Amino acid sequence: MQTTIDRLSQELSSRYVFYLETLLVELVGEGGALQFQCGFSLRSDHLLRTCKFAVSSTEWSTDAERDAIAFAVFEELEHFIDEVIAEHHQDTN
């Protein structure tokens, strides 16, 4: 699973290379649940923004299901980054 997280992080970082200063995604497992702790900062304001996504153990049982969850989390993270970038552009205009 960590390999998938690392690959998705690299892909997201390279797509937003002009906007992102930092991107961190940490996977934490607690009691069979997965928690994705995410953070990023924009080059333009250097503010750290964070979010968490939690998935109970009943929602995954195979490697393929865990990978699908990771893809979904990264899609949500990408939407969050897009929203922040759009807000920041709107504020600067």
N, C-alpha and C positions, 0 to 999 in steps of 0.2 A: 504494500500500500504506500509506503514511503517513497518508493520509486515513482509511482503515479503522481503523488503530491509534488515531488521535486520537478518532474517533467511539466506538469501543468503550471507550476509557479514560473518556470523558465519561459514557457510559451506566453504566459500572460505578461510577464516582465518585458519580453521582447516586443510584444504588440504595443505596449504603452511606454516604450523607452523614452520618449520625449516628455512624458508627463510625470512618470513615477520616479521618485527619489529612492524610495524603499518599499519593498513588498515582503511581508513575512506571513507564512502560513505554518502553523504548528498543529500537529495532530496529537490529541490527548485521548487515551482510552481509560475510562473509569467504569468499573463494574459492568463491562460488556457494552457500554455506550461509547460512541465516538463523538468527540468534540473537536471542531475545527476552530482554532483561535487565529484570527486574521488581523493584520494591520498593514497600513500603507500610508505613505506621505507623498504629497505632490512636490515637485521641484519648485513650483511657484510660491508655496507658502510654508513648507516644511512642517506642517501640522500632522501629528500622528492620529489617524482615524482607525478605530478598531471595531470589529464585529465578531460574533461567535455564532456558530451553527452546531447544533447538537442533534444526534441521531441515535435513537434507542437501538438496542441489540436485536429487537424483534423485526427491524426493518432490513436487516442484512444477515446473510449466513454464508455467502460464498464470496470468493475474490472478485468475481464479475459484478456482484451486487455492491460491494464496497467501492469498486472503481466507478460504477455508475453514480453512486452517492457523491464521490469526489468530483466527478464532472459536473453534477448539479450544483454543488457548493461553489465551484469555480465560476459557473455561469452567474450565480447570485452575486458573488464577489465582483465579477466584471460589471454587472449592472450597477452595483453600488459605486464602483470607481467612475463609471460613466456619469452617474448622477452628480457626483462631487465635482467632476471636471466641468460639467455643464453649468452647475451653480457658480463655480469659481469664474468661468468665462462671463456669465451673466453679471456677476458682481463687479468685474473689472470693466465692463462696458458701461 
